[in-house]
Amino acid sequence: MSERRSVADGGSGMRAAVRATGNWEADVDETEGILVDWFAREGRSVQEGDTLCEIQVEKVSVDIQAPVAGTLDEIVVGEDDEFEIGDTLGWIRSE
């Protein structure tokens, strides 16, 4: 599950970070992963708990879920890109 952290961006609503974190972290030794696939697209509405993307860390595939309902505002890490555990993968704008 992703960590929920909202920040005001000066506009209406809040932006919530979609982060590469969760309960699975205790099961892996690596600090890096690869973003396998985005299931949601920028500009699309998502509900809290929707699966947004799949990541691969070691031999573990993990689904990252939306921490809040809103619009997937920005994808930061693209498909097949590497990231560090804890990095922001994308942003959701909640109203």
C-alpha positions in Angstrom: 0.0 0.0 0.0 1.3 3.5 -0.7 2.0 6.1 1.9 -0.5 8.9 2.1 1.1 12.4 2.3 -0.9 15.4 1.1 0.6 18.8 0.3 -1.1 22.0 -0.6 0.0 23.3 -4.0 -1.6 26.7 -3.9 -4.5 25.7 -6.2 -7.8 24.2 -5.2 -7.6 20.9 -3.4 -4.6 18.9 -2.3 -2.0 16.7 -4.1 -1.3 13.3 -2.6 1.9 11.5 -3.3 1.8 8.0 -4.6 4.9 6.5 -3.0 6.7 3.2 -3.4 6.3 2.1 0.2 4.2 -0.5 2.1 4.0 -3.5 4.3 6.0 -5.5 1.7 9.2 -3.6 2.5 10.1 -5.9 5.4 10.2 -8.8 2.9 12.8 -7.4 0.6 16.5 -6.5 1.0 16.8 -4.3 -2.1 16.4 -0.5 -2.0 15.6 -0.1 -5.7 12.8 -1.4 -8.0 11.4 -1.1 -11.5 7.9 0.3 -12.4 6.4 -2.5 -14.5 3.1 -1.0 -15.6 0.7 1.9 -15.0 -2.9 0.8 -15.0 -4.2 4.4 -14.5 -3.5 7.2 -16.9 -2.9 10.9 -16.2 -6.0 13.0 -16.1 -8.2 10.0 -15.2 -10.3 9.7 -12.0 -9.3 7.2 -9.4 -11.0 6.0 -6.2 -9.1 5.4 -2.9 -7.7 1.8 -3.1 -7.7 1.5 -6.9 -4.7 -0.2 -8.2 -2.6 2.4 -10.0 0.6 0.6 -11.0 2.7 -2.5 -10.5 6.2 -2.4 -9.3 8.9 -5.1 -9.1 11.4 -5.3 -6.2 13.7 -8.3 -6.2 11.4 -11.1 -7.3 8.3 -9.5 -5.6 5.6 -7.9 -7.7 3.6 -5.3 -5.8 0.4 -3.4 -6.7 0.5 0.2 -5.6 -3.0 1.6 -4.7 -4.4 5.1 -4.7 -4.1 6.6 -1.2 -7.0 9.0 -1.9 -9.8 9.5 -4.4 -9.2 12.2 -7.1 -7.5 12.6 -10.4 -4.1 11.1 -11.4 -2.5 14.5 -11.9 1.1 13.5 -12.8 3.1 10.3 -13.4 6.6 10.9 -12.2 8.2 7.5 -12.8 7.5 5.9 -16.2 7.1 2.3 -17.1 10.4 0.3 -17.1 12.1 3.1 -15.1 14.0 2.4 -11.9 13.2 4.1 -8.6 14.3 4.0 -5.0 12.0 2.6 -2.3 10.1 5.6 -0.9 10.3 7.7 -4.1 7.2 9.4 -5.4 5.8 7.5 -8.4 3.0 10.0 -9.2 0.6 12.6 -7.8 -3.2 12.5 -7.2 -5.1 15.7 -7.0 -8.0 15.4 -4.4 -10.7 18.0 -4.1 
